[in-house]
Amino acid sequence: MKAMVLMEIYAWVKSKHSYWLIIIVALLGGRIFLLTVNTQSAGIAVAPVDVILVVIGGLTPLFSLILELPSWLILVALAIILARNSMVSMGSLDTMLLVKSASKVKWWLVKMLLLLAINFAYILVILIVTSVFFIQTYYLNSWSEYALIFLPHLAESSMSPLAVVIFAYIILFTGFLAITTFVQTIGLFFNRESKYYLVLIVLFIVLAVLYRNGVLTRQFSPMHYPSTIDIVIPSIAAYLSSISFNIIVTVVNVVSGVILVARRDLIVLGD
């Protein structure tokens, strides 16, 4: 299986997804630049932890539909786009892997391992871009004026900035895993047509707004799976609960995919 996973990773990299890395870096750099400029013009002191949480922390409890939602949506959508090609239509490579594995279930598990590698690479790029601020947070480890104004539930909690940031990275990773495995598993029902990705993203937006307005619980809003700063009462228990939920969703998605591919013709799925 190791050789099959490496072949899948090679095929994914060869398909020129490296260009998306430039977009990711540009997006993160742009958000950091805008935060710095806006806070300086307003005369608000910003700490390194604020930069990290604004970039990867997700959506605040009552997020702005104009200022916060679009930037977070782009980050989530990029994860889905990067993962999308792990389930491309059946081609010569997929046919060879299927013959080599002699098992549709093993083929699906290889795809899920590829998805794990893609999400890990995505988080690694984000970590590299924000590494300077993480190091500064490690040494400073204090909340700022910005946090007191815009993230009071964090600044007034017993959680240290460093602990919140570490949990934010873990929740981001497990949350992206939950979302991408869900999208790919649902895609098996739609023969992985491109249009269904757009429909799901729109649905994610609607569910996020409904959760914001108190209509639904957090568990029904996939866009909040990778989010940290929306958790109203920050605590180690709350963060571990979010991580556990993401892992459970991921496992359910993988198992559901195993059941589905075992009962369906992969060639039909790839048409």
TORVO-754872 format. One record per residue (C-alpha): residue number from 1; x, y, z. Coordinates in Angstrom, 2 decimals. Layout:
// TORVO-754872
k / u / v / w
NUM / X / Y / Z
...
This chain:
// TORVO-754872
k / u / v / w
1 / 0.00 / 0.00 / 0.00
2 / 2.94 / 2.33 / 0.69
3 / 4.02 / 2.20 / -2.97
4 / 0.45 / 2.92 / -4.10
5 / 0.19 / 5.97 / -1.84
6 / 3.53 / 7.29 / -3.12
7 / 2.33 / 6.84 / -6.71
8 / -0.86 / 8.76 / -5.92
9 / 1.10 / 11.58 / -4.29
10 / 3.43 / 11.76 / -7.31
11 / 0.46 / 11.92 / -9.69
12 / -1.18 / 14.66 / -7.59
13 / 1.99 / 16.77 / -7.49
14 / 2.57 / 16.21 / -11.21
15 / -0.91 / 17.58 / -11.96
16 / 0.49 / 21.06 / -11.20
17 / -1.30 / 21.61 / -7.90
18 / 1.88 / 23.32 / -6.73
19 / 0.48 / 26.50 / -8.30
20 / -2.18 / 26.52 / -5.60
21 / 0.57 / 26.85 / -3.01
22 / 1.37 / 30.27 / -4.44
23 / -2.28 / 31.23 / -4.08
24 / -2.31 / 30.02 / -0.47
25 / 0.82 / 32.00 / 0.43
26 / -0.58 / 35.08 / -1.32
27 / -3.90 / 34.73 / 0.52
28 / -2.27 / 34.34 / 3.94
29 / 0.19 / 37.15 / 3.25
30 / -2.64 / 39.42 / 2.11
31 / -4.67 / 38.79 / 5.25
32 / -1.65 / 39.47 / 7.48
33 / -0.90 / 42.68 / 5.58
34 / -4.49 / 43.94 / 5.79
35 / -4.70 / 43.18 / 9.51
36 / -1.46 / 45.06 / 10.15
37 / -2.47 / 48.08 / 8.09
38 / -6.00 / 48.33 / 9.51
39 / -4.95 / 47.99 / 13.14
40 / -2.09 / 50.45 / 12.77
41 / -4.38 / 53.03 / 11.18
42 / -6.85 / 52.52 / 14.04
43 / -4.08 / 52.74 / 16.64
44 / -4.79 / 49.27 / 18.06
45 / -1.93 / 47.19 / 19.41
46 / -1.66 / 43.72 / 17.84
47 / 0.24 / 40.72 / 19.19
48 / 1.60 / 37.81 / 17.11
49 / -1.14 / 35.55 / 18.50
50 / -3.76 / 37.88 / 17.01
51 / -2.26 / 37.50 / 13.56
52 / -2.35 / 33.71 / 13.76
53 / -5.91 / 33.56 / 15.06
54 / -7.19 / 36.01 / 12.47
55 / -5.58 / 33.97 / 9.69
56 / -6.37 / 30.39 / 10.84
57 / -8.68 / 30.82 / 13.83
58 / -11.86 / 30.67 / 11.80
59 / -15.07 / 32.55 / 12.46
60 / -15.99 / 34.54 / 15.56
61 / -19.30 / 33.64 / 17.31
62 / -21.18 / 36.45 / 15.53
63 / -19.00 / 36.65 / 12.44
64 / -19.40 / 39.37 / 9.83
65 / -20.95 / 38.12 / 6.59
66 / -18.93 / 40.70 / 4.65
67 / -15.56 / 40.87 / 6.41
68 / -14.99 / 37.45 / 7.97
69 / -17.00 / 34.89 / 6.02
70 / -15.43 / 35.45 / 2.54
71 / -11.82 / 35.16 / 3.76
72 / -12.55 / 32.02 / 5.78
73 / -14.56 / 30.56 / 2.91
74 / -11.58 / 30.96 / 0.58
75 / -9.33 / 29.04 / 2.97
76 / -11.89 / 26.22 / 3.29
77 / -12.61 / 26.18 / -0.45
78 / -8.89 / 25.91 / -1.23
79 / -8.67 / 22.81 / 0.95
80 / -11.57 / 21.28 / -0.98
81 / -10.04 / 22.22 / -4.34
82 / -6.65 / 20.76 / -3.40
83 / -8.31 / 17.56 / -2.24
84 / -10.63 / 17.32 / -5.24
85 / -8.07 / 15.86 / -7.60
86 / -7.43 / 12.97 / -5.25
87 / -10.68 / 11.58 / -6.61
88 / -10.32 / 12.35 / -10.29
89 / -12.14 / 10.28 / -12.87
90 / -10.83 / 6.80 / -13.44
91 / -7.76 / 7.05 / -15.62
92 / -4.79 / 4.84 / -16.42
93 / -3.25 / 5.38 / -12.97
94 / -6.47 / 4.57 / -11.11
95 / -7.05 / 1.52 / -13.28
96 / -3.51 / 0.31 / -12.59
97 / -3.89 / 0.92 / -8.85
98 / -7.20 / -0.91 / -8.81
99 / -5.69 / -3.90 / -10.60
100 / -2.62 / -3.81 / -8.36
101 / -4.65 / -3.66 / -5.17
102 / -7.22 / -6.20 / -6.40
103 / -9.62 / -4.55 / -3.98
104 / -11.96 / -1.58 / -4.30
105 / -11.79 / -1.05 / -0.56
106 / -7.99 / -0.89 / -0.62
107 / -8.22 / 1.55 / -3.53
108 / -10.50 / 3.80 / -1.46
109 / -8.21 / 3.63 / 1.58
110 / -5.26 / 4.66 / -0.60
111 / -7.31 / 7.66 / -1.75
112 / -8.03 / 8.56 / 1.87
113 / -4.33 / 8.32 / 2.77
114 / -3.61 / 10.65 / -0.14
115 / -6.22 / 13.01 / 1.28
116 / -4.43 / 12.86 / 4.64
117 / -1.14 / 13.76 / 2.93
118 / -2.75 / 16.66 / 1.04
119 / -4.27 / 18.13 / 4.19
120 / -0.99 / 17.72 / 6.04
121 / 0.84 / 19.54 / 3.24
122 / -1.77 / 22.32 / 3.32
123 / -1.38 / 22.79 / 7.07
124 / 2.41 / 22.63 / 6.74
125 / 2.38 / 25.52 / 4.26
126 / 0.15 / 27.53 / 6.62
127 / 2.45 / 26.72 / 9.54
128 / 5.53 / 27.83 / 7.58
129 / 3.88 / 31.13 / 6.60
130 / 2.84 / 31.83 / 10.18
131 / 5.94 / 30.33 / 11.85
132 / 7.49 / 33.72 / 12.66
133 / 4.36 / 34.75 / 14.55
134 / 4.22 / 31.37 / 16.31
135 / 7.78 / 31.77 / 17.57
136 / 6.97 / 35.28 / 18.79
137 / 3.86 / 33.95 / 20.54
138 / 6.00 / 31.34 / 22.29
139 / 8.21 / 34.04 / 23.82
140 / 5.59 / 36.76 / 24.42
141 / 2.60 / 34.57 / 25.29
142 / 0.30 / 37.46 / 26.21
143 / -2.99 / 38.84 / 24.95
144 / -3.11 / 42.27 / 23.31
145 / -5.44 / 45.22 / 23.03
146 / -6.78 / 43.75 / 19.79
147 / -7.79 / 40.52 / 21.54
148 / -9.49 / 42.45 / 24.36
149 / -11.60 / 44.30 / 21.78
150 / -12.35 / 41.67 / 19.14
151 / -11.71 / 38.37 / 20.96
152 / -12.73 / 39.11 / 24.55
153 / -13.90 / 35.54 / 25.22
154 / -10.31 / 34.42 / 24.61
155 / -8.46 / 37.30 / 26.26
156 / -10.58 / 36.99 / 29.41
157 / -10.32 / 33.21 / 29.61
158 / -7.80 / 31.17 / 31.58
159 / -6.25 / 29.83 / 28.35
160 / -2.79 / 31.11 / 27.45
161 / -2.25 / 32.48 / 23.92
162 / 0.29 / 29.77 / 23.13
163 / -2.12 / 27.00 / 24.15
164 / -4.93 / 28.48 / 22.05
165 / -2.64 / 28.75 / 19.01
166 / -1.46 / 25.14 / 19.32
167 / -5.06 / 23.93 / 19.56
168 / -5.96 / 26.17 / 16.60
169 / -3.47 / 24.37 / 14.35
170 / -4.71 / 20.94 / 15.46
171 / -8.38 / 21.87 / 15.06
172 / -7.62 / 23.34 / 11.64
173 / -5.98 / 20.11 / 10.50
174 / -8.64 / 17.75 / 11.87
175 / -11.40 / 20.07 / 10.68
176 / -10.07 / 20.12 / 7.12
177 / -9.82 / 16.33 / 7.24
178 / -13.44 / 16.09 / 8.31
179 / -14.61 / 18.45 / 5.56
180 / -12.56 / 16.98 / 2.71
181 / -13.37 / 13.36 / 3.54
182 / -17.05 / 14.32 / 3.80
183 / -16.98 / 16.08 / 0.43
184 / -15.22 / 13.17 / -1.27
185 / -17.53 / 10.57 / 0.25
186 / -20.64 / 12.51 / -0.76
187 / -19.07 / 12.86 / -4.20
188 / -19.33 / 9.11 / -4.70
189 / -23.10 / 9.57 / -4.94
190 / -22.76 / 12.19 / -7.68
191 / -20.07 / 10.50 / -9.76
192 / -17.79 / 13.36 / -8.65
193 / -19.29 / 15.94 / -11.00
194 / -17.80 / 19.41 / -10.57
195 / -21.15 / 21.09 / -9.95
196 / -21.78 / 19.26 / -6.71
197 / -18.71 / 20.91 / -5.14
198 / -20.27 / 24.32 / -5.73
199 / -23.58 / 23.14 / -4.33
200 / -21.88 / 21.83 / -1.18
201 / -19.94 / 25.07 / -0.66
202 / -23.16 / 27.07 / -0.94
203 / -24.80 / 24.66 / 1.51
204 / -21.86 / 25.11 / 3.90
205 / -22.38 / 28.89 / 3.82
206 / -26.09 / 28.54 / 4.57
207 / -25.42 / 26.15 / 7.46
208 / -22.75 / 28.49 / 8.89
209 / -25.21 / 31.42 / 8.84
210 / -27.92 / 29.29 / 10.46
211 / -25.50 / 28.29 / 13.22
212 / -24.50 / 31.94 / 13.69
213 / -28.17 / 32.83 / 14.19
214 / -28.70 / 30.02 / 16.69
215 / -30.91 / 27.91 / 14.43
216 / -28.51 / 24.95 / 14.31
217 / -25.83 / 23.54 / 16.59
218 / -22.13 / 23.71 / 15.69
219 / -22.06 / 20.06 / 14.64
220 / -24.24 / 20.84 / 11.62
221 / -21.92 / 23.57 / 10.27
222 / -18.94 / 22.05 / 8.42
223 / -17.31 / 25.47 / 7.99
224 / -16.93 / 25.59 / 11.77
225 / -15.17 / 22.22 / 12.01
226 / -11.70 / 23.83 / 11.45
227 / -12.64 / 26.94 / 13.45
228 / -11.36 / 27.74 / 16.94
229 / -12.33 / 31.29 / 17.84
230 / -16.07 / 30.59 / 17.54
231 / -15.96 / 28.43 / 20.68
232 / -17.58 / 30.79 / 23.18
233 / -16.14 / 29.23 / 26.34
234 / -12.48 / 28.41 / 25.55
235 / -11.07 / 25.51 / 27.53
236 / -8.92 / 22.46 / 27.00
237 / -12.02 / 20.28 / 27.32
238 / -13.89 / 22.30 / 24.68
239 / -10.98 / 22.15 / 22.24
240 / -10.44 / 18.42 / 22.79
241 / -14.16 / 17.91 / 22.19
242 / -13.89 / 19.76 / 18.86
243 / -10.87 / 17.69 / 17.83
244 / -12.58 / 14.44 / 18.85
245 / -15.69 / 15.35 / 16.88
246 / -13.61 / 16.08 / 13.77
247 / -11.84 / 12.74 / 14.07
248 / -15.15 / 10.90 / 14.52
249 / -16.60 / 12.62 / 11.43
250 / -13.49 / 11.68 / 9.45
251 / -13.70 / 8.02 / 10.50
252 / -17.43 / 7.89 / 9.69
253 / -16.73 / 9.36 / 6.25
254 / -13.97 / 6.84 / 5.52
255 / -16.07 / 3.89 / 6.68
256 / -19.09 / 5.12 / 4.72
257 / -16.88 / 5.34 / 1.64
258 / -15.65 / 1.80 / 2.19
259 / -19.23 / 0.52 / 2.31
260 / -20.21 / 2.51 / -0.77
261 / -17.28 / 1.57 / -3.03
262 / -17.62 / -2.08 / -2.01
263 / -21.15 / -2.06 / -3.44
264 / -20.62 / 0.03 / -6.54
265 / -18.70 / -0.26 / -9.79
266 / -15.69 / 2.09 / -9.68
267 / -15.71 / 2.47 / -13.43
268 / -19.26 / 3.77 / -13.17
269 / -18.16 / 6.10 / -10.37
270 / -15.46 / 7.50 / -12.59
271 / -17.65 / 8.15 / -15.64
